[in-house]
Every structure is written in structure tokens, then in C-alpha cells.
Amino acid sequence: MSKNSLTLGYFLQYSLDSRVVIELKDETAVEGILSNCDSKTLNIELIDAVLYRRRTQSPPLRSPSIFVKGRNIRFIHFEDYPVF
């Protein structure tokens, strides 16, 4: 197994089409289906996305797709963990 295959980027590439919730550093959360991921920068594209802003009274924002910069990600939750 190569060193590159042990990275978070590789895991995310393997997990495409999985439903995820991404927590951002500003406490915003984005839920959607993982459609694309750059394995080096961890930039992520979600489809069928819902954006939840914490500490506001605004309703969730729905979007057909959303782009998340890797440097803004705090944590990624997976609905179903892929089996290796």
C-alpha cells in the first residue's frame, strides 16, 4: 500500500456518492452527497446540499450543489462508513 493511499484525500475519493455532513470552522454545517474531492487541497463539492447556519434564526438554505474549501473544514461526518 503506497503512502498516498493512507491520506484523508484518498479516503474521501473512495467515499464519493456518500451522504456527509461537513462542519466548518465558523460553526456552519453543510449536508449533502459527496460528488467531488481534490485529494491534495481537500476542496469538496456536494450535490443536493443543505446549508445550516448556527446561531441564527434563518432557515436552512438548499442548493443543487455547493463548493467547500478544504481550509475551512473542521470535521466530516459520514452517514455510512465505507468498508475497505
C-alpha angles and dihedrals in degrees: 000000000000124000091247092059091064097061130106088242091059091048091052091048088052090049098057113142091029121128110244141173114217119201113206128209091251089059093254115136127210122196124193149103115301105240103161139009134181105222093209103044097024090227105163136201119203127192126206086025133181121195117208117194113202123218092024133097093224118120120247114281116230122206134172088230139000134190121220122193113228094228090063096054119108101171141351122215119199123209093205120017112224116240115235 
